[in-house]
Each structure stands twice: as C-alpha cells, then as structure tokens.
Amino acid sequence: MNSSCSGRRLRTMASSLSLPQTTISDILSRLPVKSLTRFKSVSKDWAYLTSTPAFVSDHLRRSSSDPSLIVRCYNTQSGFDSVILLITDPTQNFACRHLAVPLDEPLPLFPKIVGSIGGLVCLDVSPCYASDFVLWNPGTKQFKHLPVPLIASTRSNPIWLVFVGFGFDSFNNDYKLVRIVSFKRNDGLPFVRAEVYSWKEGVWKELEDTVCFDSAIICGGQDGVVVVDGSLNWVAIGLQRYADRKVVISFDMRREVFKTIPLPALTRIGNVKVMSYMGLLAIAVYPLVFAANGNNMNRFEFSVLSDCEDGRKHWTNVVLAENFSKSLVPMGTWRDRELMIKQMGDRDNHPKLFLYDPIDERTKRLPIDCVDLYLQCYSHAESLVSVDGRN
C-alpha cells in the first residue's frame, strides 16, 4: 500500500471514529517526516496541523529520543573527496545511506558541517573564511542560503582565522549561528570580532562582548565546537593570566555573551576535544603524538564539569584508559551519552569507529567503510523545523 492510500485510510478511520484532535496529533507526531510530508497532500487539516509550532515541537521531542548519526568523511582538510552519511539505529539495526546536499549550483569544495541540532544542519559552503552558509533539513529536503556575514576580509585588514558554531537558544526559540573572526595586529596578537545570525530574525548582527578573547585564542578544527545547555563551546589556548594552560570559550546563546572556563592541568600536555555528556560540558584528553613506548602521554581521559557540594563547578573524571596499544581519538557523543571514539590503525589494520557507554561499559563497533578518512560526527534528530524560521 502506498503512503497516499494509507493516508486516506488513516484519515477515514480518524473521521469514522471521531477521534479527538489531540489524539490525532499524538498519533501523527510519532510518524517519520517522510510520511508526514506525503500526508500533507491527503488532508488540508493535517497539512495545517503538522505545520503548527506546537506539533513541530512535539514531533521533534519524540524524534530526539532516538537520534541518528550524521557523519562527514573526507580525505583532506580541504574537503575534497567527501561524502555525508546518515546512520540510523547505530547500535541495533545499523543502516547507512548517502545524503545528497540539494544545492542549486556546483561548489568549489564539498560542504563542511558546522552543526546539527533540531533537525537542521548548518553547512559552510565557502572556499575559505567561513563566509557562505546554508541551512538544510535533510528530512524535508528544504535548504536556504543565509545572508552574507557582516565581517569581511579586506586588503588593509585581512582575516587570519575564523571559527563558527551552530546551536539552539531554547529561551528565545531561536537557532543561532556564531562566527568568530580573528585578525592579526601589528604586534602579532589577534584582534577578534564576532557576529551572530538569528534564524528567527533572518539577519546577522555584530556582537559587542569580545573581551574574553584578550586572554585566549581558540584552537582546533572545523569540528572543535559543541552545544551544551544553551551554550556554544570551543577549546582555546590561554594568554595573560591563563598563559601556559588551555581554557574553554563559552558563548551563552540567550544572553549573547562570552565567558572563559579554566581546564584542568592535564590538558596542557595532550590534545583536548570539547564534548557534551548527559547535559554537561565535557572534555576528552588524548595524546598529542601517540607513542606506545611510554615516551609520550599514553592515556585517554574523559571528564565532565559538574556541580559539587561546595557550590562550585569541578572537573570530574568519568573514563580513564591507560597503556593502550593504539591511539584513541574522540569524535563526539551520540544520544549525549555514548562516546564516539576512533581507534587509529597501523600497517596491518584499518582504523575503527566505535561507541562506548561509560555507564554500563559496553562497546559497539560501527561498520563504516571510510574510517581511514577524516571524520565529523554529529547526532541528528529528524524534524519538521523550517529552514526559514517560520516555525
């Protein structure tokens, strides 16, 4: 039976049974986006119902409890030979398919993923300086080019580095894209400007509060940002009073202000990946250059920033692995609970990608063929959220 026939049958059944609107809404909110999109052509009432903000929110809440994985695989940092995969049900009935980015024109490079939240994926489609963005909903297949950012590179004041992040401001029901732009001063130190795009308002605006960048420089690559409890977070190298240590630069999406969070001493001698875990800010610390003979840091630590009895926040260790034979590289978290970890390979073995649950200490390997490439991994919940801010 095709979806059009099933839609008519479901509509007739609902009518004959005189089901309450709330019951119909509850039933429809459990269906996948593909079915709901087709049902809109069956019933004008259902088309209206499934477009209301309340229904869109209910549907997203349900789908968020069982997210998929979006994985971008690419050969080089420049983005060539790339593919975006959607992995559904990673731990049980593993299924993987390629996602085609529905853009109107060819791109000089394959899109880079800025972030995935609420069913929306933000893509950086610019060749450099993170200056051209697209909002994309893979479920509804909607996409939208965002306006050109305000901060640009000039001959007299060229851009040095750009860092971006995409998240959700639940207080204002707004998806926001933050762009942090570094320029080099004559003394070699960076001068930072920042701007934010509002999905709700459809415009960019420059941020005034950038004082924390006087004491830290963001480091890390394209996937070096994480959303935690209404904030965007990047790892940074400390300056001035934070010299010789690493910190987290955190952006509060509701108040639109930055702050600095100190990191533990161990982060000085290892790579640091900022992550989210059970609604808390977390970090993974792993070797800068792997050496199994013990001449270098040979450990993997995962810690969370939690509230303690003294009323202050402290870093608490959750996972510690030592003296392993192959380097472990953190990629992110799935369902905000299971760690995605890439185990590096050698001449005889290819790298492996697996999920690790720190609570029950279970490990599940993900059978992805392109793990030997660079990876970006994000949890992704299917949704009806519009790319143009109408919902």
Disulfide bonds with the S-S distance in Angstrom:
none
